[in-house]
Amino acid sequence: MEAQALFSKLATYVATQNWQYIYPVWSRRAQGISIGINLHPNHCCNWHCIYCQVPGLQRGPSPVIAMPVLQAELEECLRWISEQAKTHGIAPEASLVQDIAFAGDGEPTTSPQFPEALKLVSHTLAHLQLPILVRLITNGSQLQHAHVQLALQCLHALNGEVWFKLDAGSDAEMRAVNDSHVPLALHLQRLRTCCTLCTTWVQTALVSRRVDEQIIKTPALPGYIKALQAYQNKIAGILLYGIARPSQQMAATCLQAASDSDIEYYVRELRAHGFHVRAFS
């Protein structure tokens, strides 16, 4: 049984469990099985990105997380993978699972319990003796808070990493794509902070938007390169990806997936400017 076949079986198993916080995905960017941690099962997020695949996305408070339930679900998921690996004589679960990722239906760091959840994951992996990479997928909006910065220091101690969202090279693009009124300059300050605390990749969705009967690629390449130029030696690299699944947001009608040729062009230009880039169409 290969990893993708195992994932299909895992997804079927999880569908019968009615778990609240743990979910598996086959991740293009992680390149295999990713175990997601969802701290916002109420579908609340402080941003409202036009390409978001979460149905019923809304702005609202973070829910209270039942930590014993989260721990039980995570342990059961890892135990199931371990049993399947032994039964079918395949690679150890640590090599089957590419990461445990804080992602979910909303921004993980807006949950006051994010630091506690991160410690829970750390202790669980240590107890089970599983060297699985831990990632935080974040919009970076909470990097000004001391408790989030401390959590990222803990993530760094785990040899984990951050995927920091940057879909824009201007304030206007941040408003249009992320529905965020945070100035780009402030967002980049938070990126700088993130880089000082933990290994950080910039993750960017390349999309085509229909605006006044014109198709506009976002982020526009010149502004995007200018925004990131000062961070070239601070970030681990750029994860550039196109839309793989339909958006569930109202703005989806003006949205188109970027073509493979568009992604290839951005990759060439970014590499020509000295950036390390990994691309996913």
C-alpha positions as CSV (number, residue, x, y, z in Angstrom):
1,M,0.0,0.0,0.0
2,E,1.4,3.4,-1.0
3,A,1.0,6.6,0.9
4,Q,-1.8,7.9,-1.4
5,A,-3.8,4.6,-1.0
6,L,-3.3,4.9,2.7
7,F,-4.6,8.4,2.7
8,S,-7.8,7.3,0.9
9,K,-8.3,4.7,3.5
10,L,-7.6,7.2,6.3
11,A,-10.0,9.7,4.9
12,T,-12.7,7.0,4.8
13,Y,-12.0,6.1,8.4
14,V,-12.0,9.7,9.7
15,A,-15.3,10.3,7.9
16,T,-16.9,7.7,10.3
17,Q,-15.4,9.3,13.4
18,N,-17.1,12.7,13.6
19,W,-13.9,14.3,14.8
20,Q,-14.0,18.0,15.7
21,Y,-10.5,19.1,15.4
22,I,-8.3,16.6,13.5
23,Y,-8.6,16.1,9.7
24,P,-6.2,14.5,7.1
25,V,-5.5,16.1,3.7
26,W,-3.4,15.1,0.7
27,S,-1.3,18.3,0.5
28,R,0.3,19.5,-2.7
29,R,2.6,21.8,-0.8
30,A,3.5,19.2,1.9
31,Q,3.7,16.6,-0.9
32,G,1.8,13.9,0.9
33,I,-0.3,13.2,4.0
34,S,-0.8,16.2,6.2
35,I,-2.7,16.0,9.5
36,G,-4.5,19.2,10.0
37,I,-5.5,20.8,13.3
38,N,-8.6,23.0,13.1
39,L,-9.0,25.4,16.0
40,H,-12.0,27.0,14.2
41,P,-14.6,24.4,13.6
42,N,-17.1,27.3,13.7
43,H,-15.8,28.5,10.3
44,C,-14.7,31.8,11.7
45,C,-11.7,33.7,10.4
46,N,-10.5,37.3,10.8
47,W,-9.7,37.4,7.0
48,H,-12.0,36.6,4.2
49,C,-9.9,35.5,1.2
50,I,-11.7,35.3,-2.1
51,Y,-10.2,31.9,-2.9
52,C,-11.1,30.3,0.5
53,Q,-12.6,26.8,0.2
54,V,-14.4,27.0,3.6
55,P,-18.2,27.0,3.1
56,G,-20.1,29.4,5.4
57,L,-16.9,31.4,6.2
58,Q,-17.7,34.2,8.6
59,R,-16.0,36.7,11.0
60,G,-16.5,35.9,14.6
61,P,-14.8,34.8,17.9
62,S,-12.6,31.8,18.3
63,P,-14.5,28.9,19.9
64,V,-13.4,27.2,23.1
65,I,-11.3,24.1,22.3
66,A,-11.8,20.9,24.3
67,M,-8.1,20.0,24.7
68,P,-8.7,16.4,25.9
69,V,-10.8,15.8,22.8
70,L,-8.1,17.3,20.6
71,Q,-5.5,15.1,22.2
72,A,-7.6,12.0,21.9
73,E,-8.3,12.6,18.2
74,L,-4.7,13.3,17.4
75,E,-3.5,10.2,19.2
76,E,-6.2,8.0,17.6
77,C,-5.2,9.3,14.1
78,L,-1.5,8.6,14.6
79,R,-2.3,5.2,16.2
80,W,-4.5,4.3,13.2
81,I,-1.7,5.2,10.8
82,S,0.8,3.2,12.8
83,E,-1.3,0.1,12.8
84,Q,-1.9,0.3,9.1
85,A,1.8,0.8,8.4
86,K,2.6,-2.4,10.5
87,T,-0.3,-4.4,9.0
88,H,0.7,-3.6,5.4
89,G,4.5,-3.6,5.9
90,I,4.9,-0.1,4.7
91,A,7.2,2.8,5.8
92,P,7.0,4.0,9.4
93,E,4.3,6.5,10.1
94,A,6.8,9.3,10.6
95,S,7.8,9.0,6.9
96,L,4.2,8.6,5.7
97,V,3.0,11.7,7.5
98,Q,4.6,14.8,6.0
99,D,3.5,17.2,8.7
100,I,1.0,18.1,11.4
101,A,-0.3,21.5,10.4
102,F,-2.2,24.1,12.3
103,A,-4.5,25.4,9.5
104,G,-8.2,24.6,9.5
105,D,-11.2,26.8,8.8
106,G,-9.8,30.0,10.4
107,E,-6.6,31.7,11.5
108,P,-5.0,29.4,14.1
109,T,-3.2,32.2,16.0
110,T,-6.5,34.1,16.8
111,S,-7.3,31.2,19.1
112,P,-6.2,32.1,22.7
113,Q,-5.5,28.3,23.1
114,F,-3.1,28.1,20.2
115,P,0.0,28.0,22.4
116,E,-1.6,25.3,24.6
117,A,-2.5,23.3,21.5
118,L,1.0,23.6,20.2
119,K,2.4,22.2,23.5
120,L,-0.1,19.4,23.3
121,V,1.2,18.4,19.9
122,S,4.8,18.6,21.1
123,H,4.1,16.4,24.1
124,T,2.1,13.9,22.0
125,L,4.8,13.5,19.4
126,A,7.5,13.1,22.1
127,H,5.4,10.5,24.0
128,L,4.8,8.5,20.8
129,Q,8.4,9.1,19.7
130,L,7.3,10.4,16.3
131,P,9.7,12.9,14.5
132,I,6.9,14.5,12.5
133,L,7.4,18.1,11.3
134,V,5.0,20.6,12.8
135,R,3.9,23.6,10.7
136,L,1.8,26.7,11.3
137,I,-0.1,28.0,8.3
138,T,-1.0,31.6,9.1
139,N,-2.0,34.9,7.7
140,G,0.4,36.5,10.2
141,S,-2.2,38.9,11.6
142,Q,-1.4,38.2,15.2
143,L,2.4,38.4,15.2
144,Q,2.4,41.5,17.3
145,H,1.2,39.6,20.3
146,A,3.7,38.3,22.9
147,H,1.9,35.0,23.4
148,V,2.0,34.3,19.7
149,Q,5.7,35.2,19.5
150,L,6.4,32.9,22.4
151,A,4.5,30.1,20.7
152,L,6.6,30.6,17.5
153,Q,9.8,30.3,19.6
154,C,8.4,27.0,20.9
155,L,7.7,25.9,17.3
156,H,11.3,26.8,16.4
157,A,12.5,24.6,19.3
158,L,10.6,21.7,17.7
159,N,12.4,22.4,14.4
160,G,9.0,23.4,13.0
161,E,8.3,26.1,10.4
162,V,5.8,28.8,9.5
163,W,4.0,29.3,6.2
164,F,3.2,33.0,6.2
165,K,0.5,34.2,3.8
166,L,1.3,37.0,1.4
167,D,-1.0,37.3,-1.6
168,A,-0.4,41.0,-2.4
169,G,2.2,43.6,-3.4
170,S,0.0,46.6,-2.5
171,D,-2.7,47.7,0.0
172,A,-5.3,47.5,-2.7
173,E,-4.4,43.9,-3.5
174,M,-4.7,42.9,0.2
175,R,-8.2,44.4,0.3
176,A,-9.2,42.8,-2.9
177,V,-7.8,39.3,-2.2
178,N,-7.8,38.9,1.5
179,D,-10.5,41.4,2.5
180,S,-8.0,42.8,4.9
181,H,-7.5,46.5,5.6
182,V,-4.1,46.0,7.2
183,P,-1.5,48.1,5.4
184,L,1.0,46.0,3.5
185,A,3.8,47.8,5.3
186,L,2.5,46.6,8.6
187,H,2.0,43.1,7.3
188,L,5.6,43.0,6.1
189,Q,6.7,44.1,9.6
190,R,4.9,41.1,11.0
191,L,6.7,38.9,8.4
192,R,10.0,40.3,9.6
193,T,9.1,39.4,13.2
194,C,8.1,35.9,12.1
195,C,11.4,35.4,10.4
196,T,13.3,36.2,13.6
197,L,11.3,33.7,15.6
198,C,11.1,30.6,13.4
199,T,11.9,29.3,9.9
200,T,9.5,31.0,7.6
201,W,8.2,30.4,4.1
202,V,6.0,32.9,2.3
203,Q,3.0,31.2,0.8
204,T,1.3,33.0,-2.1
205,A,-1.8,32.2,-4.1
206,L,-1.5,33.4,-7.6
207,V,-5.0,34.1,-9.0
208,S,-6.6,35.8,-12.0
209,R,-9.4,38.3,-11.2
210,R,-12.0,39.8,-13.5
211,V,-12.1,43.5,-12.9
212,D,-14.1,45.8,-15.2
213,E,-14.0,43.2,-17.9
214,Q,-10.3,42.8,-17.6
215,I,-8.3,39.8,-16.3
216,I,-5.8,40.9,-13.7
217,K,-3.2,38.5,-12.3
218,T,-2.8,39.0,-8.5
219,P,-0.3,39.7,-7.0
220,A,1.1,41.9,-9.7
221,L,4.6,40.8,-10.1
222,P,6.5,44.1,-9.9
223,G,4.9,45.2,-6.6
224,Y,5.2,41.7,-5.2
225,I,8.9,41.5,-5.9
226,K,9.4,45.0,-4.5
227,A,7.6,44.1,-1.3
228,L,9.7,41.0,-0.7
229,Q,13.1,42.2,-1.9
230,A,14.2,43.2,1.6
231,Y,13.2,39.8,3.0
232,Q,15.0,37.7,0.4
233,N,17.7,36.6,2.9
234,K,15.3,36.2,5.8
235,I,12.7,33.9,4.4
236,A,13.4,30.2,3.6
237,G,11.7,30.7,0.2
238,I,8.3,31.2,-1.5
239,L,5.6,28.6,-1.9
240,L,3.7,29.8,-5.0
241,Y,0.5,28.0,-5.8
242,G,-2.6,28.2,-8.0
243,I,-6.2,27.4,-7.0
244,A,-6.8,23.6,-7.1
245,R,-10.4,23.5,-5.8
246,P,-13.3,25.9,-6.2
247,S,-13.7,28.9,-3.9
248,Q,-16.8,28.8,-1.6
249,Q,-17.0,32.6,-1.4
250,M,-19.3,35.0,-3.1
251,A,-16.4,36.7,-4.9
252,A,-15.6,33.4,-6.6
253,T,-17.5,34.5,-9.7
254,C,-14.8,37.0,-10.6
255,L,-12.0,34.4,-9.9
256,Q,-10.1,32.2,-12.3
257,A,-7.3,29.7,-11.7
258,A,-3.9,30.9,-12.8
259,S,-2.6,29.0,-15.8
260,D,0.4,26.8,-15.6
261,S,2.2,29.2,-17.9
262,D,1.4,32.1,-15.6
263,I,2.9,30.2,-12.6
264,E,5.9,29.2,-14.6
265,Y,6.5,32.8,-15.6
266,Y,6.3,34.0,-12.0
267,V,8.7,31.3,-10.9
268,R,11.2,32.3,-13.6
269,E,11.1,36.0,-12.7
270,L,11.3,35.4,-8.9
271,R,14.2,33.0,-9.3
272,A,15.9,35.6,-11.6
273,H,15.6,38.0,-8.7
274,G,17.3,35.6,-6.4
275,F,14.3,34.0,-4.6
276,H,14.1,30.3,-3.8
277,V,10.7,29.2,-5.1
278,R,8.6,26.0,-5.0
279,A,5.6,26.0,-7.3
280,F,2.3,24.1,-7.2
281,S,-0.2,24.4,-10.0
